[in-house]
Amino acid sequence: FDAMAKELQGENAEQYFGENFIYAEAMVNTLRKARKDYRGTGKPDMFITTDMLSTMILARDRNGRRIYATETELAAALGVGSIYEVTQMEDKVRTDSKGKQHKLHAICVNMADYGYGASKGGDITHFTDFDIKFNQLESLLETRKSGQLTRIKSAIVIEELVEA
């Protein structure tokens, strides 16, 4: 994001462009440049944090107009099919082997390149118990699911290096 600020307007980017604009342009440039290594089928979909999507949608130019009026316009700029908000990705931070932290912003993948499975042929375990305290029968169904990419290099993960 710092590099995008310098690219837009040198050292004084904040005087000319808001933070949302810098983040939006950085995300568009990053994803577009990362597409050269993408080997998935078709156009990927973007799974993004609510915070980053809001930041990009709220971006304004120097005249105060929104850069992307709709999520469809933003998806076209990013080169993705659709954009999906994933609240479970909020505040997810990964620590790499060198001890540096990376904050997750988005994952781009075509779900046709993703396979689903289950252990032991998809066995479902059923537990039933009577709860005397509440005078009711409780039931629990449990199964284990798994998933994996079926094509190499078919996902793009966008993270931000977190400075300690």
N, C-alpha and C positions, 0 to 999 in steps of 0.2 A: 504494500500500500504506500509506503514511503517512496519507493521507486516511481510509482504512478504519479504521485504528487509532484515530484521533480520533473517528470516527463511532461506533465500538463503545463506547468508554469514556473519552472525553476524552483528557487528556494522559497518564494512567497505564494505558494499555491493557495494557502488558506485565505488570502486576501481576495482571490478571484473566484475560487471554487469552494463549495461547501464540502464537508467531510463525506456526506452521502454520495455526492457526485464522484469523488475520488475513489471511494469503495466500489461504486457501480462500474466505473470504467476499468478499474483494476480487475474485477471479476470477469468482465467481458473479455478483456485482453488475455487474461490467464487461461480461461477456458478455450478461447479460440486458438491460442498457441498450443495448448495441450492436445488439441484434436489431431495434431500431426502424428501422435503416437497411439491414437485410438484405433483398435482393431476389431471393434464390435460390429454387429450387423445393424444397418440402418441408422436412424437418428436416435441418439439416447434421450432419455428423460432426465430431468434434474430433480434430485431430492435435496431440499435446502432447509436450513434453519429459518424459523419465522423471523428472527432478528435480522438476518442478512437479506431476506426477501423484502422486508419492510424498508431496510436501508436503501436497497436498490430502487424500489418503487417510488420512494420519497425523494429521490435525487432530482435536483433542479439545476438548470443552466444559469448563466450569469444574468439572464433576464427574468428569472424567477419561474420559468415554465418547467413543468415536469419533463424529464428526459423520456421516460417510458410511461405512457398513459395507462397501459393495461399490462397484465401478465403475459398476454399474447405477444405484444410488442417486445417485451423483455425477453421472452423465449426466442423470438426471431433473432434478436441481437446476439443472444448467447449461442444460437445454433442448436437448440434443443427442441424436442417435440413438445413436451409439456413440463410444467413446473409443479412440484408437489411440496407442500410444507410438511416437515417432519419434526414435531415438537420433541421427540425423543433424542434428537441430535443436539439440542440446546446444551451449551456449556460442556460438550464432550472434549476432553483434552487427552492427547496421546503423548507419552514420553518415549523418545527414540533411544537407540542404543548408546548415544552420546550424552544422554541426560537432558536434551533439549525438548521443550514442550511445544506441541502443535495443536491449535484449536481447529476443530472440524467446522467447515462452513457448508460444504455441499458435496454430493456424490452424483456423478452422471453415469448412467448405465441404461442400456436397453434391456428390459426385463426378459426379452426373448433369449438373451444370452445368459440367463440365470436359471439354474435347475433346482428343484425342490426334492427332498427325500425324507425318509423316516427310518428309524432303526427297527430291526427285526420285522421288516415288511409292514411297518406302520401299526404295530400292536397297540391296542388301546387298553389301558388298565382302568378298571372300575372299582371304586371303593364306596361302600355304603356303611353308615353307622347311625345309630339312634342317639340323639342328644337328649338326655333326660332333663337337663336344665331348662331347655326351651320346648320340650315335648314335641320334637319334630325329627323326621328322618333326614339325614344329610347325605348327599351323594357327591362324589368327585370323579370326574373323568380325566385321565391323564394320558398324554402321548408325547413323544419327542419328535421334533421336526428338525430338519437341517436344510441348508442351501449352499450353493456354490456357483461360481462363475463357470460356464462351460466353454468359454473361449478366452484365450490368453489376451491380456491387455484390453479387455472389453469394459473397463470401468475407469473413470477419472475421479480422483478424490482431491478436493480443494481444501487446503488447510492453511492456517496463518501461523507463522512462527511467533510464539509468545515469549516476549522478553521478560526475564525474571526481575 
